[in-house]
Amino acid sequence: MKKILLLFITIIILSCTANNQKGTVVKIGHVGESDRIIWKPVIEKLAKEGITVELVSFSDYTLPNQALNDGEIDLNAFQHFAYFNNELASRNYDLTAIGTTFISSMNIYSKNITNVSELKNDDKIAIPNDPANGGRALKVLEAAGVIKVNPEAGDSPSIDDITENTLNIELVEVDAGSLYSLLPDVACAVINGNYAIDFGLNPGSDYIFKDDPSIYTGNSFYNLIAARTEDKDNEIYKKIVEAYQSPEVEKVYAEDFKGAYLPTWK
């Protein structure tokens, strides 16, 4: 009788565990439709383990961290450490990075010139208007020989850190999602990798200057997966990071995005 009762209890426990696992839904915030391609093999892999990943799309960078902090989503994956750390400092979000994903190239694109050497006096260059991506754009322009910035400013300088601008270039600061639309009206623009892909640009060939990770120090521009700090040790979230950091995702980077994204976990 005791054996039958024990077996019955065991079956109930296993059934409840299976049902809970089967009913697990994790909402992950992102920006840019290209992420749906990247996450496809992750979603398929986790579905076999009873974990349903739902991607929640946001229109701009200012929303996913707020949504995560407020509990509207469970994780987000759209930003690099420079942006993330700035958000934590300025908005008091209680969030933690639980894994890294890729570093995205931030190239210079143009519809009016074919090389940065063609820039003229008083030309306009469009860059993102948020501090982290704007600072990175300045580093790219410095690497291209357009300007010089104070080295003490690190990887996220501001316009005030520009020490040399021999062509008197005017920097036009706009939302990152609006940069492509300005290309006809400026000499060139420094565009984030995900937006470049969404706009139909080929990061492997359409640039007039290609970004290079060697111009940065540290992991400031590594993209990451973030959770609320209270959930940083959640076992299911760890499985999601593990599923993401895989050969399948690396293959997507190489084939679907022509190497514009480079894995940071290797």
Summary of the structure (lengths in Angstrom):
residues: 266
radius of gyration: 21.8
end to end distance: 54.6
largest distance: 91.6
contacts: 844
relative contact order: 0.19
helix: 44%
strand: 24%
